[in-house]
Amino acid sequence: MFSSRQLPGIFLDHGGDTVRVARTSAFAAPFTVEEVGECAAGDQTGLAQLLQRLSPRRSAARRVHARVAIRPEGQLMRVLTAEPKRLGEPDYFAALCSGQLQIDPQAYLLSVLHAEDGRPFDPARTGERELFFCGLPLAELEAAQGGLVDQDIYPESLELGTVATLGAVVDHVRHAGLTAPVLVLELGGARSHAHVVSGAGVCYSRPLSSGLDAMVPLVQRNLGLKDAAAAKKLLYANAFDFSAMGPELTLALAREVHALISHLEVRTGRSVGHVLNLRLPAKLAWLGTALARGLGLEPLAPAMENWLTARGITMAPAVRAAVLPDPSWLGVWGLMLREEVQDAVQAA
C-alpha cells in the first residue's frame, strides 16, 4: 500500500475570480510541483478539462482527491484582543460573536486560533490575548461542498483560502528575516479586507468599508461616461491607461488603510514596512502600484523559490517560469505548506 504522502497531490485554490490547481509528486513535502493550471471561476467545463489534464490516470467515475481552499463572500476574519480572566467562561466566546463580530455563532462554522502561531485556541495558554477568529456561514459551506461534489472533487481538506495564504505569507516573512510587519490587502469588487502580519503571526485582520466597485463612479465622472456599467467594464478590462488617475481612484481606500496602519503602529510601536496585494488580476496591476505609493509603502516581492525550496518544495522548470513570481499562487503554496509551517513554528 502507498501512503498518502507518496501519492500524487492535487491542490486547488478557488481564489475568487480564478481557480488555480497544482499537481505535485506527493501529497506532503518533500515533493516537486509537476504541473499547474488555472481557469475562470464558474467555468465548470474549463475546470473539468483542467482536472482531467492534471489527473490523466483518473477514470471517469472516480473523483479527484484534493486539498481545497475556498474564499466565500461571507467569510469572517478578525483578530480580537481577549480578556484572559474570562477565557474560561462558557458564554464568553458567544458574547464576542454577538458583540464585536456581530454574527450569530449558530449560523457559522468558526475556528479560533492563536494569532501568534495559528494553532487552535487552547484555554491553558492564558498569557496570550490575541485571538484570530475565522470562519464562514454554514449555508455557504454547504453550497461550496455541493459545488465540489458536482465537479467530482473530494476534498481531503477544505480550508479558507485567506487563512492558507496568510500562513504562507507569515512563513515567508519569517524565512526572509523581515523585521517590519507586512500589510496584506485582498481587494475585491464589493468587499475588501486588510491584514497585517509579521514573522510572529497575524497582528491585525478586519474588513474594509468598500471594494474596487467604489471606484466606478469616479471613472464614470472623470471620463464622462453615460452609465456605471460602461465605467465598470472599462475599469476591469484595462483598455484604458488609468495610471494618471490612480491617486484619485485609490484616495479613499488609501485613507482608510492608512488610518488602520496608524492605529496599529501606535498600539504596537512597530511600523509597517511593505504591502502585498492579493487577488488583483494582472490587468489591475497599476492599481496596486498606485495604492502602494499612496500609502508610502514598498510592494513586497516575495523570493518564492528560495523559501519554498527550504520547505522541501521544488518546481518543475515549466512551473517555475509560469507562476513562481506571481503572488496570486500564495494560496496554493499555503495549502502545500500547512504541515511544514506548523512543524517549523513548533521547532522555533
LINCOR-V962529 format. One line per field, one symbol per residue. psi: psi as a letter, one per 30 degrees, with the letter a starting at -180 (. if undefined). burial: + if it has 16 or more other ideal C-beta (glycine too) atoms within 10 Angstrom, else -. A space follows every 10 residues. Layout:
psi = ???
burial = ???
This chain:
psi = kklfffkkkk kkjjhcfkkk kkklflfklk lkjekllllk kfieeeeeee eeefiffklf gklkklkkkl ileglkjkkk jljeffffkf geeeeeefde fhljffgljk kjlkfegglk kjffiffkfj kjkkalkeee eeeeeeeeef ghkjjeljlk eeeeeeeeee eeeeefgkfk lkkjkjjadf llkkkklaff ajekklllfl affffeeeee eefhleleee eeeeeffhgk jgeffeeeeg eeeeeeeeee eeeeeeefgk kkflkjklgk lefgeeeeee eeeefhlkkk jkieeeeeef ggjlkleeee eefefjffgf eeeeeegeee eeeeeee.
burial = --------++ ++++++--++ +++++++++- ++++-++++- ------+--+ +--++----- --++++++++ ++--++++++ -+----+--- --+--++--- +-+----+-- ++++++++-- +--------+ +++++++--+ +--+---+-- --+-+---++ ++++++++++ +++++--+-- ++++++++-- ++++++++++ +++++--+-+ ++++++-+++ ----+----- ++-+++---- -+--++--++ --++--+--+ +--+------ -+++++++++ ---+-+++-+ ++-++-+--+ -+-+--++-- +-++++--+- -+++--++++ ++++++++-+ +--++---
